[in-house]
Structures are given as structure tokens and as C-alpha cells.
Amino acid sequence: MLEARLKARVGAFDLDLAFEIPDGETLVLVGESGSGKSTVLRLLAGLRRPDLGRIALSNQVWFDSATGIDLPPQARQVGWVPQDYALLPHLDVAENVAFGLKARGVPARAVRPRTRETL
């Protein structure tokens, strides 16, 4: 289960939300531009720090302002693809897909087949 209670101030915008997503369920964030959808995703991924709150996945706490827990993005095992299509504009599509595998130390002989399978 993904559990989140988050408060964050972004400029003049105050985000205050709470949700629980049971295993196997899907959450869809829908709203107007500027309503906080991308901010929520950044908070969950660890790319932005909430002012207050708690984020836990399957009882592993990723963030808890009360106890000072704040796992870095690379320890959260979550991916986020922003709306900008040019993730690493100097790389082609396959190189962008392979980048994460290489960064995690996957052996080179395994990167190409996994990239090909993904694409």
C-alpha cells in the first residue's frame, strides 16, 4: 500500500493532501494546470521535500517529517517521466532507456537486450 499525507508550499500555492492506494490499485491524478499534479509526483519521488507529512510504501517509510526520515530519490525505487519529452536530449531513445540500467550497474552485456525488450 502507498500511503501519503503531504503538505507543501510552492510559491503562493499550498498543497495539502492525503491518500492511500492499496496494492494492485491505480491512482489517477487529474486537474487543471497548476493544481499540483506534478508537485505530488515530485514529492513522492523524492525530487522535492514536503514541508510536513509522511510517505510510506508497503510499510517502508520514505519520508516522515516527525521522525526526520527522508530517503533520497535513488533509494525509493520509483521512476518519474516528466512531461518534457527530452529526458537527456544528447542521447537517442535507446540510450535514454538504457541510461537507468547503466546507472544502476547492470552489466553491459545485459543492457542492450533489456533495452531492446523494453522498446
Biopython code that builds the backbone (N, CA, C, O; Angstrom):
import numpy as np
from Bio.PDB.StructureBuilder import StructureBuilder

atoms = [
    (1, "MET", "N", (0.839, -1.169, 0.000)),
    (1, "MET", "CA", (0.000, 0.000, 0.000)),
    (1, "MET", "C", (0.888, 1.236, 0.000)),
    (1, "MET", "O", (1.887, 1.298, 0.716)),
    (2, "LEU", "N", (0.515, 2.207, -0.803)),
    (2, "LEU", "CA", (1.170, 3.506, -0.791)),
    (2, "LEU", "C", (0.316, 4.440, 0.054)),
    (2, "LEU", "O", (-0.869, 4.639, -0.213)),
    (3, "GLU", "N", (0.936, 4.999, 1.067)),
    (3, "GLU", "CA", (0.249, 5.936, 1.943)),
    (3, "GLU", "C", (0.971, 7.275, 1.887)),
    (3, "GLU", "O", (2.197, 7.326, 1.984)),
    (4, "ALA", "N", (0.225, 8.345, 1.733)),
    (4, "ALA", "CA", (0.834, 9.674, 1.697)),
    (4, "ALA", "C", (-0.069, 10.692, 2.381)),
    (4, "ALA", "O", (-1.272, 10.761, 2.130)),
    (5, "ARG", "N", (0.547, 11.470, 3.243)),
    (5, "ARG", "CA", (-0.063, 12.663, 3.831)),
    (5, "ARG", "C", (0.965, 13.756, 3.618)),
    (5, "ARG", "O", (2.046, 13.717, 4.204)),
    (6, "LEU", "N", (0.638, 14.727, 2.788)),
    (6, "LEU", "CA", (1.626, 15.702, 2.363)),
    (6, "LEU", "C", (1.136, 17.133, 2.488)),
    (6, "LEU", "O", (-0.013, 17.450, 2.179)),
    (7, "LYS", "N", (2.033, 17.983, 2.948)),
    (7, "LYS", "CA", (1.805, 19.425, 2.938)),
    (7, "LYS", "C", (3.061, 20.051, 2.373)),
    (7, "LYS", "O", (4.175, 19.753, 2.805)),
    (8, "ALA", "N", (2.862, 20.928, 1.394)),
    (8, "ALA", "CA", (3.996, 21.613, 0.784)),
    (8, "ALA", "C", (3.525, 22.965, 0.260)),
    (8, "ALA", "O", (2.426, 23.094, -0.278)),
    (9, "ARG", "N", (4.365, 23.943, 0.427)),
    (9, "ARG", "CA", (4.090, 25.265, -0.128)),
    (9, "ARG", "C", (5.040, 25.470, -1.300)),
    (9, "ARG", "O", (6.257, 25.344, -1.162)),
    (10, "VAL", "N", (4.464, 25.788, -2.450)),
    (10, "VAL", "CA", (5.231, 26.051, -3.659)),
    (10, "VAL", "C", (4.834, 27.442, -4.134)),
    (10, "VAL", "O", (3.773, 27.625, -4.731)),
    (11, "GLY", "N", (5.689, 28.415, -3.866)),
    (11, "GLY", "CA", (5.335, 29.797, -4.170)),
    (11, "GLY", "C", (4.113, 30.195, -3.352)),
    (11, "GLY", "O", (4.131, 30.105, -2.124)),
    (12, "ALA", "N", (3.066, 30.629, -4.015)),
    (12, "ALA", "CA", (1.827, 31.004, -3.337)),
    (12, "ALA", "C", (0.856, 29.836, -3.238)),
    (12, "ALA", "O", (-0.236, 29.984, -2.690)),
    (13, "PHE", "N", (1.244, 28.678, -3.762)),
    (13, "PHE", "CA", (0.367, 27.504, -3.807)),
    (13, "PHE", "C", (0.594, 26.630, -2.579)),
    (13, "PHE", "O", (1.729, 26.269, -2.268)),
    (14, "ASP", "N", (-0.482, 26.292, -1.886)),
    (14, "ASP", "CA", (-0.421, 25.378, -0.745)),
    (14, "ASP", "C", (-1.015, 24.038, -1.151)),
    (14, "ASP", "O", (-2.172, 23.958, -1.563)),
    (15, "LEU", "N", (-0.218, 22.993, -1.031)),
    (15, "LEU", "CA", (-0.683, 21.639, -1.321)),
    (15, "LEU", "C", (-0.920, 20.928, 0.002)),
    (15, "LEU", "O", (-0.050, 20.925, 0.873)),
    (16, "ASP", "N", (-2.071, 20.338, 0.151)),
    (16, "ASP", "CA", (-2.435, 19.605, 1.366)),
    (16, "ASP", "C", (-3.285, 18.421, 0.916)),
    (16, "ASP", "O", (-4.431, 18.602, 0.504)),
    (17, "LEU", "N", (-2.731, 17.210, 0.991)),
    (17, "LEU", "CA", (-3.488, 16.053, 0.523)),
    (17, "LEU", "C", (-3.118, 14.812, 1.316)),
    (17, "LEU", "O", (-2.063, 14.737, 1.944)),
    (18, "ALA", "N", (-4.004, 13.859, 1.267)),
    (18, "ALA", "CA", (-3.779, 12.556, 1.913)),
    (18, "ALA", "C", (-4.478, 11.502, 1.065)),
    (18, "ALA", "O", (-5.597, 11.705, 0.592)),
    (19, "PHE", "N", (-3.795, 10.367, 0.881)),
    (19, "PHE", "CA", (-4.418, 9.259, 0.170)),
    (19, "PHE", "C", (-3.741, 7.956, 0.555)),
    (19, "PHE", "O", (-2.613, 7.939, 1.047)),
    (20, "GLU", "N", (-4.458, 6.869, 0.318)),
    (20, "GLU", "CA", (-3.943, 5.515, 0.471)),
    (20, "GLU", "C", (-4.312, 4.755, -0.793)),
    (20, "GLU", "O", (-5.456, 4.795, -1.245)),
    (21, "ILE", "N", (-3.328, 4.063, -1.357)),
    (21, "ILE", "CA", (-3.574, 3.266, -2.553)),
    (21, "ILE", "C", (-3.232, 1.821, -2.217)),
    (21, "ILE", "O", (-2.059, 1.492, -2.041)),
    (22, "PRO", "N", (-4.231, 0.958, -2.125)),
    (22, "PRO", "CA", (-3.959, -0.458, -1.834)),
    (22, "PRO", "C", (-3.133, -1.097, -2.952)),
    (22, "PRO", "O", (-3.180, -0.650, -4.098)),
    (23, "ASP", "N", (-2.384, -2.137, -2.615)),
    (23, "ASP", "CA", (-1.619, -2.883, -3.607)),
    (23, "ASP", "C", (-2.544, -3.324, -4.739)),
    (23, "ASP", "O", (-3.665, -3.771, -4.500)),
    (24, "GLY", "N", (-2.068, -3.195, -5.951)),
    (24, "GLY", "CA", (-2.834, -3.611, -7.115)),
    (24, "GLY", "C", (-3.807, -2.569, -7.628)),
    (24, "GLY", "O", (-4.422, -2.763, -8.676)),
    (25, "GLU", "N", (-3.959, -1.472, -6.913)),
    (25, "GLU", "CA", (-4.865, -0.403, -7.345)),
    (25, "GLU", "C", (-4.080, 0.670, -8.091)),
    (25, "GLU", "O", (-2.853, 0.728, -8.002)),
    (26, "THR", "N", (-4.788, 1.508, -8.818)),
    (26, "THR", "CA", (-4.180, 2.589, -9.586)),
    (26, "THR", "C", (-4.794, 3.914, -9.161)),
    (26, "THR", "O", (-6.007, 4.017, -8.974)),
    (27, "LEU", "N", (-3.961, 4.906, -9.014)),
    (27, "LEU", "CA", (-4.420, 6.259, -8.716)),
    (27, "LEU", "C", (-4.165, 7.117, -9.934)),
    (27, "LEU", "O", (-3.086, 7.059, -10.523)),
    (28, "VAL", "N", (-5.144, 7.907, -10.315)),
    (28, "VAL", "CA", (-5.001, 8.824, -11.430)),
    (28, "VAL", "C", (-5.137, 10.242, -10.877)),
    (28, "VAL", "O", (-6.110, 10.564, -10.195)),
    (29, "LEU", "N", (-4.158, 11.076, -11.176)),
    (29, "LEU", "CA", (-4.209, 12.475, -10.769)),
    (29, "LEU", "C", (-4.746, 13.289, -11.932)),
    (29, "LEU", "O", (-4.158, 13.298, -13.013)),
    (30, "VAL", "N", (-5.837, 13.958, -11.719)),
    (30, "VAL", "CA", (-6.474, 14.760, -12.755)),
    (30, "VAL", "C", (-6.706, 16.154, -12.193)),
    (30, "VAL", "O", (-7.128, 16.310, -11.047)),
    (31, "GLY", "N", (-6.433, 17.147, -12.991)),
    (31, "GLY", "CA", (-6.689, 18.511, -12.552)),
    (31, "GLY", "C", (-6.177, 19.513, -13.562)),
    (31, "GLY", "O", (-5.470, 19.172, -14.511)),
    (32, "GLU", "N", (-6.550, 20.745, -13.334)),
    (32, "GLU", "CA", (-6.133, 21.826, -14.213)),
    (32, "GLU", "C", (-4.640, 22.077, -14.061)),
    (32, "GLU", "O", (-4.015, 21.646, -13.092)),
    (33, "SER", "N", (-4.095, 22.765, -15.016)),
    (33, "SER", "CA", (-2.705, 23.188, -14.941)),
    (33, "SER", "C", (-2.517, 24.017, -13.676)),
    (33, "SER", "O", (-3.294, 24.929, -13.394)),
    (34, "GLY", "N", (-1.468, 23.684, -12.917)),
    (34, "GLY", "CA", (-1.199, 24.422, -11.686)),
    (34, "GLY", "C", (-1.913, 23.892, -10.464)),
    (34, "GLY", "O", (-1.846, 24.500, -9.396)),
    (35, "SER", "N", (-2.605, 22.752, -10.603)),
    (35, "SER", "CA", (-3.367, 22.226, -9.467)),
    (35, "SER", "C", (-2.526, 21.349, -8.534)),
    (35, "SER", "O", (-3.011, 20.941, -7.479)),
    (36, "GLY", "N", (-1.256, 21.049, -8.912)),
    (36, "GLY", "CA", (-0.375, 20.315, -8.023)),
    (36, "GLY", "C", (-0.064, 18.881, -8.419)),
    (36, "GLY", "O", (0.585, 18.165, -7.656)),
    (37, "LYS", "N", (-0.508, 18.443, -9.588)),
    (37, "LYS", "CA", (-0.275, 17.052, -10.002)),
    (37, "LYS", "C", (1.219, 16.726, -10.073)),
    (37, "LYS", "O", (1.667, 15.736, -9.494)),
    (38, "SER", "N", (1.976, 17.544, -10.772)),
    (38, "SER", "CA", (3.416, 17.299, -10.898)),
    (38, "SER", "C", (4.121, 17.460, -9.560)),
    (38, "SER", "O", (5.082, 16.746, -9.277)),
    (39, "THR", "N", (3.663, 18.375, -8.748)),
    (39, "THR", "CA", (4.248, 18.555, -7.421)),
    (39, "THR", "C", (4.072, 17.295, -6.587)),
    (39, "THR", "O", (5.007, 16.874, -5.905)),
    (40, "VAL", "N", (2.895, 16.689, -6.629)),
    (40, "VAL", "CA", (2.652, 15.442, -5.889)),
    (40, "VAL", "C", (3.637, 14.372, -6.348)),
    (40, "VAL", "O", (4.223, 13.676, -5.519)),
    (41, "LEU", "N", (3.824, 14.233, -7.657)),
    (41, "LEU", "CA", (4.740, 13.220, -8.179)),
    (41, "LEU", "C", (6.182, 13.504, -7.757)),
    (41, "LEU", "O", (6.924, 12.581, -7.421)),
    (42, "ARG", "N", (6.574, 14.767, -7.774)),
    (42, "ARG", "CA", (7.930, 15.126, -7.322)),
    (42, "ARG", "C", (8.120, 14.805, -5.841)),
    (42, "ARG", "O", (9.182, 14.335, -5.433)),
    (43, "LEU", "N", (7.092, 15.059, -5.047)),
    (43, "LEU", "CA", (7.169, 14.762, -3.611)),
    (43, "LEU", "C", (7.310, 13.261, -3.378)),
    (43, "LEU", "O", (8.128, 12.831, -2.564)),
    (44, "LEU", "N", (6.519, 12.465, -4.087)),
    (44, "LEU", "CA", (6.583, 11.015, -3.928)),
    (44, "LEU", "C", (7.940, 10.465, -4.368)),
    (44, "LEU", "O", (8.493, 9.573, -3.726)),
    (45, "ALA", "N", (8.466, 10.998, -5.459)),
    (45, "ALA", "CA", (9.737, 10.509, -6.000)),
    (45, "ALA", "C", (10.943, 10.987, -5.202)),
    (45, "ALA", "O", (12.049, 10.473, -5.375)),
    (46, "GLY", "N", (10.735, 11.966, -4.332)),
    (46, "GLY", "CA", (11.850, 12.486, -3.548)),
    (46, "GLY", "C", (12.604, 13.600, -4.244)),
    (46, "GLY", "O", (13.693, 13.978, -3.811)),
    (47, "LEU", "N", (12.042, 14.128, -5.312)),
    (47, "LEU", "CA", (12.677, 15.223, -6.039)),
    (47, "LEU", "C", (12.362, 16.572, -5.414)),
    (47, "LEU", "O", (12.994, 17.577, -5.738)),
    (48, "ARG", "N", (11.406, 16.591, -4.538)),
    (48, "ARG", "CA", (11.032, 17.780, -3.764)),
    (48, "ARG", "C", (10.678, 17.288, -2.368)),
    (48, "ARG", "O", (10.105, 16.209, -2.215)),
    (49, "ARG", "N", (11.011, 18.065, -1.362)),
    (49, "ARG", "CA", (10.774, 17.662, 0.031)),
    (49, "ARG", "C", (9.487, 18.312, 0.540)),
    (49, "ARG", "O", (9.330, 19.529, 0.443)),
    (50, "PRO", "N", (8.568, 17.513, 1.078)),
    (50, "PRO", "CA", (7.361, 18.102, 1.673)),
    (50, "PRO", "C", (7.733, 18.952, 2.889)),
    (50, "PRO", "O", (8.765, 18.725, 3.521)),
    (51, "ASP", "N", (6.900, 19.913, 3.204)),
    (51, "ASP", "CA", (7.109, 20.700, 4.419)),
    (51, "ASP", "C", (6.729, 19.866, 5.639)),
    (51, "ASP", "O", (7.397, 19.911, 6.672)),
    (52, "LEU", "N", (5.656, 19.113, 5.502)),
    (52, "LEU", "CA", (5.172, 18.231, 6.570)),
    (52, "LEU", "C", (4.582, 16.986, 5.939)),
    (52, "LEU", "O", (4.151, 17.006, 4.786)),
    (53, "GLY", "N", (4.565, 15.900, 6.704)),
    (53, "GLY", "CA", (3.845, 14.727, 6.233)),
    (53, "GLY", "C", (4.620, 13.437, 6.341)),
    (53, "GLY", "O", (5.637, 13.327, 7.026)),
    (54, "ARG", "N", (4.078, 12.460, 5.622)),
    (54, "ARG", "CA", (4.632, 11.107, 5.657)),
    (54, "ARG", "C", (4.322, 10.408, 4.345)),
    (54, "ARG", "O", (3.227, 10.543, 3.799)),
    (55, "ILE", "N", (5.305, 9.654, 3.842)),
    (55, "ILE", "CA", (5.127, 8.824, 2.652)),
    (55, "ILE", "C", (5.670, 7.449, 2.998)),
    (55, "ILE", "O", (6.805, 7.324, 3.459)),
    (56, "ALA", "N", (4.862, 6.414, 2.778)),
    (56, "ALA", "CA", (5.304, 5.045, 3.040)),
    (56, "ALA", "C", (4.759, 4.133, 1.953)),
    (56, "ALA", "O", (3.621, 4.279, 1.508)),
    (57, "LEU", "N", (5.593, 3.194, 1.538)),
    (57, "LEU", "CA", (5.190, 2.182, 0.571)),
    (57, "LEU", "C", (5.446, 0.823, 1.197)),
    (57, "LEU", "O", (6.574, 0.501, 1.571)),
    (58, "SER", "N", (4.389, 0.027, 1.310)),
    (58, "SER", "CA", (4.498, -1.314, 1.886)),
    (58, "SER", "C", (5.252, -1.296, 3.214)),
    (58, "SER", "O", (6.148, -2.108, 3.445)),
    (59, "ASN", "N", (4.880, -0.374, 4.066)),
    (59, "ASN", "CA", (5.455, -0.218, 5.407)),
    (59, "ASN", "C", (6.901, 0.268, 5.429)),
    (59, "ASN", "O", (7.495, 0.351, 6.504)),
    (60, "GLN", "N", (7.488, 0.592, 4.270)),
    (60, "GLN", "CA", (8.810, 1.216, 4.252)),
    (60, "GLN", "C", (8.581, 2.723, 4.190)),
    (60, "GLN", "O", (7.993, 3.230, 3.236)),
    (61, "VAL", "N", (9.044, 3.423, 5.200)),
    (61, "VAL", "CA", (8.847, 4.870, 5.261)),
    (61, "VAL", "C", (9.886, 5.554, 4.381)),
    (61, "VAL", "O", (11.090, 5.362, 4.549)),
    (62, "TRP", "N", (9.400, 6.349, 3.448)),
    (62, "TRP", "CA", (10.279, 7.103, 2.551)),
    (62, "TRP", "C", (10.528, 8.503, 3.095)),
    (62, "TRP", "O", (11.616, 9.059, 2.952)),
    (63, "PHE", "N", (9.492, 9.062, 3.725)),
    (63, "PHE", "CA", (9.598, 10.407, 4.276)),
    (63, "PHE", "C", (8.697, 10.504, 5.492)),
    (63, "PHE", "O", (7.562, 10.029, 5.481)),
    (64, "ASP", "N", (9.212, 11.120, 6.532)),
    (64, "ASP", "CA", (8.401, 11.375, 7.721)),
    (64, "ASP", "C", (8.981, 12.604, 8.408)),
    (64, "ASP", "O", (10.057, 12.549, 9.004)),
    (65, "SER", "N", (8.260, 13.701, 8.317)),
    (65, "SER", "CA", (8.761, 14.947, 8.901)),
    (65, "SER", "C", (8.857, 14.863, 10.421)),
    (65, "SER", "O", (9.671, 15.561, 11.025)),
    (66, "ALA", "N", (8.042, 14.023, 11.043)),
    (66, "ALA", "CA", (8.053, 13.908, 12.509)),
    (66, "ALA", "C", (9.300, 13.196, 13.020)),
    (66, "ALA", "O", (9.785, 13.502, 14.109)),
    (67, "THR", "N", (9.822, 12.253, 12.245)),
    (67, "THR", "CA", (10.992, 11.482, 12.694)),
    (67, "THR", "C", (12.280, 11.842, 11.954)),
    (67, "THR", "O", (13.360, 11.370, 12.311)),
    (68, "GLY", "N", (12.160, 12.678, 10.925)),
    (68, "GLY", "CA", (13.341, 13.096, 10.175)),
    (68, "GLY", "C", (13.759, 12.141, 9.076)),
    (68, "GLY", "O", (14.824, 12.320, 8.486)),
    (69, "ILE", "N", (12.950, 11.127, 8.782)),
    (69, "ILE", "CA", (13.273, 10.188, 7.704)),
    (69, "ILE", "C", (13.040, 10.882, 6.363)),
    (69, "ILE", "O", (11.991, 11.488, 6.141)),
    (70, "ASP", "N", (14.018, 10.788, 5.484)),
    (70, "ASP", "CA", (13.893, 11.378, 4.148)),
    (70, "ASP", "C", (14.805, 10.617, 3.204)),
    (70, "ASP", "O", (15.944, 11.022, 2.971)),
    (71, "LEU", "N", (14.301, 9.498, 2.653)),
    (71, "LEU", "CA", (15.104, 8.697, 1.731)),
    (71, "LEU", "C", (15.374, 9.491, 0.457)),
    (71, "LEU", "O", (14.483, 10.174, -0.048)),
    (72, "PRO", "N", (16.596, 9.407, -0.065)),
    (72, "PRO", "CA", (16.888, 10.087, -1.326)),
    (72, "PRO", "C", (16.156, 9.402, -2.477)),
    (72, "PRO", "O", (15.746, 8.249, -2.348)),
    (73, "PRO", "N", (15.989, 10.096, -3.595)),
    (73, "PRO", "CA", (15.252, 9.516, -4.729)),
    (73, "PRO", "C", (15.756, 8.141, -5.145)),
    (73, "PRO", "O", (14.949, 7.255, -5.427)),
    (74, "GLN", "N", (17.063, 7.942, -5.191)),
    (74, "GLN", "CA", (17.603, 6.668, -5.663)),
    (74, "GLN", "C", (17.286, 5.511, -4.734)),
    (74, "GLN", "O", (17.384, 4.355, -5.144)),
    (75, "ALA", "N", (16.907, 5.792, -3.487)),
    (75, "ALA", "CA", (16.563, 4.726, -2.540)),
    (75, "ALA", "C", (15.070, 4.405, -2.562)),
    (75, "ALA", "O", (14.633, 3.470, -1.891)),
    (76, "ARG", "N", (14.295, 5.156, -3.312)),
    (76, "ARG", "CA", (12.842, 4.960, -3.326)),
    (76, "ARG", "C", (12.370, 3.984, -4.396)),
    (76, "ARG", "O", (11.212, 3.567, -4.365)),
    (77, "GLN", "N", (13.201, 3.619, -5.311)),
    (77, "GLN", "CA", (12.846, 2.644, -6.346)),
    (77, "GLN", "C", (11.556, 3.024, -7.074)),
    (77, "GLN", "O", (10.667, 2.198, -7.277)),
    (78, "VAL", "N", (11.484, 4.287, -7.455)),
    (78, "VAL", "CA", (10.331, 4.775, -8.188)),
    (78, "VAL", "C", (10.843, 5.597, -9.364)),
    (78, "VAL", "O", (11.877, 6.257, -9.266)),
    (79, "GLY", "N", (10.131, 5.554, -10.451)),
    (79, "GLY", "CA", (10.525, 6.336, -11.610)),
    (79, "GLY", "C", (9.477, 7.378, -11.935)),
    (79, "GLY", "O", (8.291, 7.204, -11.657)),
    (80, "TRP", "N", (9.934, 8.445, -12.519)),
    (80, "TRP", "CA", (9.024, 9.514, -12.914)),
    (80, "TRP", "C", (9.517, 10.067, -14.229)),
    (80, "TRP", "O", (10.679, 10.457, -14.345)),
    (81, "VAL", "N", (8.657, 10.106, -15.211)),
    (81, "VAL", "CA", (8.997, 10.671, -16.507)),
    (81, "VAL", "C", (8.221, 11.974, -16.638)),
    (81, "VAL", "O", (6.993, 11.960, -16.722)),
    (82, "PRO", "N", (8.929, 13.102, -16.657)),
    (82, "PRO", "CA", (8.241, 14.388, -16.744)),
    (82, "PRO", "C", (7.600, 14.590, -18.108)),
    (82, "PRO", "O", (7.832, 13.819, -19.040)),
    (83, "GLN", "N", (6.799, 15.625, -18.211)),
    (83, "GLN", "CA", (6.099, 15.907, -19.458)),
    (83, "GLN", "C", (7.061, 16.266, -20.583)),
    (83, "GLN", "O", (6.731, 16.086, -21.755)),
    (84, "ASP", "N", (8.234, 16.765, -20.250)),
    (84, "ASP", "CA", (9.218, 17.131, -21.253)),
    (84, "ASP", "C", (9.733, 15.860, -21.918)),
    (84, "ASP", "O", (10.255, 14.975, -21.239)),
    (85, "TYR", "N", (9.593, 15.761, -23.222)),
    (85, "TYR", "CA", (9.968, 14.543, -23.937)),
    (85, "TYR", "C", (11.483, 14.349, -24.020)),
    (85, "TYR", "O", (11.938, 13.229, -24.254)),
    (86, "ALA", "N", (12.255, 15.380, -23.838)),
    (86, "ALA", "CA", (13.705, 15.299, -23.995)),
    (86, "ALA", "C", (14.360, 15.030, -22.640)),
    (86, "ALA", "O", (14.864, 15.948, -21.994)),
    (87, "LEU", "N", (14.350, 13.771, -22.220)),
    (87, "LEU", "CA", (14.932, 13.439, -20.927)),
    (87, "LEU", "C", (16.408, 13.801, -20.902)),
    (87, "LEU", "O", (16.841, 14.581, -20.054)),
    (88, "LEU", "N", (17.171, 13.251, -21.807)),
    (88, "LEU", "CA", (18.579, 13.603, -21.992)),
    (88, "LEU", "C", (18.718, 13.894, -23.481)),
    (88, "LEU", "O", (18.938, 12.975, -24.270)),
    (89, "PRO", "N", (18.595, 15.135, -23.870)),
    (89, "PRO", "CA", (18.487, 15.474, -25.291)),
    (89, "PRO", "C", (19.700, 15.086, -26.133)),
    (89, "PRO", "O", (19.583, 14.989, -27.355)),
    (90, "HIS", "N", (20.852, 14.863, -25.520)),
    (90, "HIS", "CA", (22.033, 14.478, -26.287)),
    (90, "HIS", "C", (22.092, 12.972, -26.554)),
    (90, "HIS", "O", (22.982, 12.498, -27.260)),
    (91, "LEU", "N", (21.132, 12.215, -25.979)),
    (91, "LEU", "CA", (21.078, 10.767, -26.200)),
    (91, "LEU", "C", (19.893, 10.424, -27.081)),
    (91, "LEU", "O", (18.880, 11.124, -27.075)),
    (92, "ASP", "N", (20.021, 9.333, -27.849)),
    (92, "ASP", "CA", (18.878, 8.882, -28.638)),
    (92, "ASP", "C", (17.917, 8.111, -27.727)),
    (92, "ASP", "O", (18.179, 7.962, -26.534)),
    (93, "VAL", "N", (16.819, 7.629, -28.280)),
    (93, "VAL", "CA", (15.782, 6.966, -27.491)),
    (93, "VAL", "C", (16.336, 5.752, -26.744)),
    (93, "VAL", "O", (16.123, 5.610, -25.540)),
    (94, "ALA", "N", (17.045, 4.883, -27.456)),
    (94, "ALA", "CA", (17.580, 3.681, -26.824)),
    (94, "ALA", "C", (18.567, 4.031, -25.713)),
    (94, "ALA", "O", (18.571, 3.391, -24.661)),
    (95, "GLU", "N", (19.395, 5.034, -25.938)),
    (95, "GLU", "CA", (20.363, 5.449, -24.916)),
    (95, "GLU", "C", (19.659, 6.021, -23.687)),
    (95, "GLU", "O", (20.116, 5.817, -22.563)),
    (96, "ASN", "N", (18.544, 6.738, -23.893)),
    (96, "ASN", "CA", (17.769, 7.238, -22.767)),
    (96, "ASN", "C", (17.186, 6.086, -21.962)),
    (96, "ASN", "O", (17.207, 6.112, -20.731)),
    (97, "VAL", "N", (16.666, 5.077, -22.651)),
    (97, "VAL", "CA", (16.090, 3.918, -21.971)),
    (97, "VAL", "C", (17.180, 3.152, -21.218)),
    (97, "VAL", "O", (16.962, 2.700, -20.094)),
    (98, "ALA", "N", (18.340, 3.010, -21.836)),
    (98, "ALA", "CA", (19.443, 2.256, -21.232)),
    (98, "ALA", "C", (20.117, 3.000, -20.085)),
    (98, "ALA", "O", (20.787, 2.382, -19.258)),
    (99, "PHE", "N", (19.951, 4.294, -20.028)),
    (99, "PHE", "CA", (20.660, 5.107, -19.042)),
    (99, "PHE", "C", (20.435, 4.622, -17.608)),
    (99, "PHE", "O", (21.388, 4.492, -16.840)),
    (100, "GLY", "N", (19.197, 4.360, -17.254)),
    (100, "GLY", "CA", (18.887, 3.921, -15.897)),
    (100, "GLY", "C", (19.537, 2.588, -15.551)),
    (100, "GLY", "O", (20.028, 2.395, -14.439)),
    (101, "LEU", "N", (19.534, 1.672, -16.513)),
    (101, "LEU", "CA", (20.177, 0.371, -16.283)),
    (101, "LEU", "C", (21.677, 0.541, -16.052)),
    (101, "LEU", "O", (22.244, -0.054, -15.136)),
    (102, "LYS", "N", (22.305, 1.350, -16.881)),
    (102, "LYS", "CA", (23.743, 1.591, -16.742)),
    (102, "LYS", "C", (24.051, 2.261, -15.405)),
    (102, "LYS", "O", (25.020, 1.911, -14.730)),
    (103, "ALA", "N", (23.213, 3.230, -15.034)),
    (103, "ALA", "CA", (23.425, 3.949, -13.778)),
    (103, "ALA", "C", (23.298, 3.030, -12.568)),
    (103, "ALA", "O", (23.928, 3.271, -11.538)),
    (104, "ARG", "N", (22.494, 1.988, -12.683)),
    (104, "ARG", "CA", (22.309, 1.043, -11.574)),
    (104, "ARG", "C", (23.342, -0.074, -11.598)),
    (104, "ARG", "O", (23.311, -0.967, -10.751)),
    (105, "GLY", "N", (24.259, -0.031, -12.566)),
    (105, "GLY", "CA", (25.334, -1.012, -12.599)),
    (105, "GLY", "C", (24.985, -2.326, -13.261)),
    (105, "GLY", "O", (25.667, -3.328, -13.043)),
    (106, "VAL", "N", (23.926, -2.343, -14.073)),
    (106, "VAL", "CA", (23.582, -3.571, -14.798)),
    (106, "VAL", "C", (24.717, -3.856, -15.781)),
    (106, "VAL", "O", (25.156, -2.944, -16.482)),
    (107, "PRO", "N", (25.200, -5.091, -15.851)),
    (107, "PRO", "CA", (26.304, -5.420, -16.758)),
    (107, "PRO", "C", (25.967, -5.034, -18.204)),
    (107, "PRO", "O", (24.835, -5.200, -18.660)),
    (108, "ALA", "N", (26.976, -4.515, -18.911)),
    (108, "ALA", "CA", (26.787, -4.028, -20.286)),
    (108, "ALA", "C", (26.167, -5.087, -21.192)),
    (108, "ALA", "O", (25.356, -4.759, -22.058)),
    (109, "ARG", "N", (26.539, -6.353, -21.005)),
    (109, "ARG", "CA", (26.013, -7.413, -21.874)),
    (109, "ARG", "C", (24.503, -7.593, -21.694)),
    (109, "ARG", "O", (23.836, -8.129, -22.579)),
    (110, "ALA", "N", (23.958, -7.149, -20.551)),
    (110, "ALA", "CA", (22.525, -7.290, -20.286)),
    (110, "ALA", "C", (21.737, -6.039, -20.667)),
    (110, "ALA", "O", (20.522, -6.106, -20.857)),
    (111, "VAL", "N", (22.423, -4.894, -20.779)),
    (111, "VAL", "CA", (21.724, -3.631, -21.034)),
    (111, "VAL", "C", (21.046, -3.633, -22.400)),
    (111, "VAL", "O", (19.868, -3.292, -22.506)),
    (112, "ARG", "N", (21.765, -4.007, -23.426)),
    (112, "ARG", "CA", (21.210, -3.941, -24.786)),
    (112, "ARG", "C", (19.960, -4.814, -24.960)),
    (112, "ARG", "O", (18.953, -4.328, -25.475)),
    (113, "PRO", "N", (19.993, -6.101, -24.542)),
    (113, "PRO", "CA", (18.776, -6.907, -24.710)),
    (113, "PRO", "C", (17.602, -6.383, -23.883)),
    (113, "PRO", "O", (16.461, -6.416, -24.344)),
    (114, "ARG", "N", (17.868, -5.903, -22.676)),
    (114, "ARG", "CA", (16.776, -5.384, -21.843)),
    (114, "ARG", "C", (16.204, -4.096, -22.451)),
    (114, "ARG", "O", (14.995, -3.865, -22.420)),
    (115, "THR", "N", (17.082, -3.274, -22.996)),
    (115, "THR", "CA", (16.628, -2.041, -23.647)),
    (115, "THR", "C", (15.770, -2.377, -24.858)),
    (115, "THR", "O", (14.698, -1.803, -25.050)),
    (116, "ARG", "N", (16.249, -3.311, -25.670)),
    (116, "ARG", "CA", (15.507, -3.732, -26.858)),
    (116, "ARG", "C", (14.138, -4.302, -26.480)),
    (116, "ARG", "O", (13.135, -4.000, -27.128)),
    (117, "GLU", "N", (14.101, -5.127, -25.428)),
    (117, "GLU", "CA", (12.841, -5.718, -24.972)),
    (117, "GLU", "C", (11.870, -4.638, -24.504)),
    (117, "GLU", "O", (10.676, -4.699, -24.795)),
    (118, "THR", "N", (12.383, -3.663, -23.788)),
    (118, "THR", "CA", (11.544, -2.576, -23.281)),
    (118, "THR", "C", (10.946, -1.763, -24.413)),
    (118, "THR", "O", (9.766, -1.413, -24.394)),
    (119, "LEU", "N", (11.777, -1.470, -25.392)),
    (119, "LEU", "CA", (11.292, -0.679, -26.536)),
    (119, "LEU", "C", (10.372, -1.505, -27.407)),
    (119, "LEU", "O", (9.866, -1.010, -28.414)),
]
sb = StructureBuilder()
sb.init_structure("model")
sb.init_model(0)
sb.init_chain("A")
sb.init_seg("    ")
for serial, (resi, resn, name, xyz) in enumerate(atoms, 1):
    if name == "N":
        sb.init_residue(resn, " ", resi, " ")
    sb.init_atom(name, np.array(xyz, "f"), 0.0, 1.0, " ", f" {name:<3s}", serial, name[0])
structure = sb.get_structure()
